[in-house]
Amino acid sequence: MSLPPVTTPSAAAPAALGPKLPTAKQTAEKFEAVFLGQMTQLMMESVEMGDQFSGGHGEAMFRGVLAEKLGTEMAKTGGIGLAPSVLAQIIKMQGESGHGQ
């Protein structure tokens, strides 16, 4: 099974969205940050920590916050390349919904 090629927004994309493009980019980047945060949280939960490396109850309380912040920082530094694909889909959906007007 092969995956479809990843498409990135074309030069015509900014014209298609107009002033909505910065908002669409932010949405795509936030989506990637949340995705990475969730993946990080799942990864952190799957690791067994012994008593020597455990931060106790305080660590357990803030582990979700740490995962969220890690996801945000990873997305800021380029992430895993998910944001451009999400942006392309947003642009595609906006273009399709704009034809009916």
N, C-alpha and C positions, 0 to 999 in steps of 0.2 A: 504494500500500500504506500503510495507516494503522496506527500503533502503538496498542496498548491503552492506556487511561488509566493514569497512575501512581496507585497507591493508597497511602495512608499508613495506619498503624495506627489503628484506631478506638478509642474510649473503652473498648470491651469487651476490647481486646487485653491490657491489663495483667492483667485477671482471668483471661484464657485461659492466660497463661504463669506467673502468680503470681510466685514468687521468682526464676524464670529470666529475667525481663525485663531486669534490668541486664546479665546475661551476654549475652543476645541483642543488646542495644544495642551492647555492646563488640565483639561479633563482627561486626556490620554495619559499625561504624566502622572496625575493623581491615581488613575486606575493602575498603572504599573507599580506605583509606590504601595498601594494597598495590597496588590497581588504579592509583591515581594515580602511585605510585612507578614502576610498570612503564611507564606511558604517558610519564612524564617521562624515564625512561631511554631509551626508544625515540626520543623526540624529540631528546635530547642526542646520541645516536649518529648521527642523520641529519644533523647539522650539521657541515659541513666547517670545520675550524679551521686557519688558516694557521700558519706558524711564529711569527708575532708574538704570537698569542693562545694558543698552546699551552702547557700547563703541564707538558708532557713526560710521562715515565713515571709520575711521582707522581700527576699528575692522572688519568691513565688508570686507575691502581690504585684511586683513591677516587671515581671518577665514579659507580659503582653505589651507594656509600654516600650520596653527595650526592643522587642521585635518590630513594633511599628516604626520606631525611630531608625532602626537599621534599614528597614525597607525604604523609608523616605530618603535616607542618605545614599543607598545603592541606586535608587532611581535618579537622584540628582547627578550622579557621576556616570550616567549612561545606562545603568540598569542592564537588562538582558535583551534589549532591543524590542521590547513589547510595545512601547509607546508609539513608535512610527506606524506599526501595523494597526493599532487601535485608531490612530489619527486617520489613516487611510480609510478605514471602515466608516468613521464618523463622516468624513468628507463624501464618501460614496453614498451614505444614507441621506445626507443633506441634499446632495445633488438629485437623488431619486425623488425625495419629497418636494423639491423645488419645481419639478416638471409639471406637477399638477396645478400650479398656481396660475 
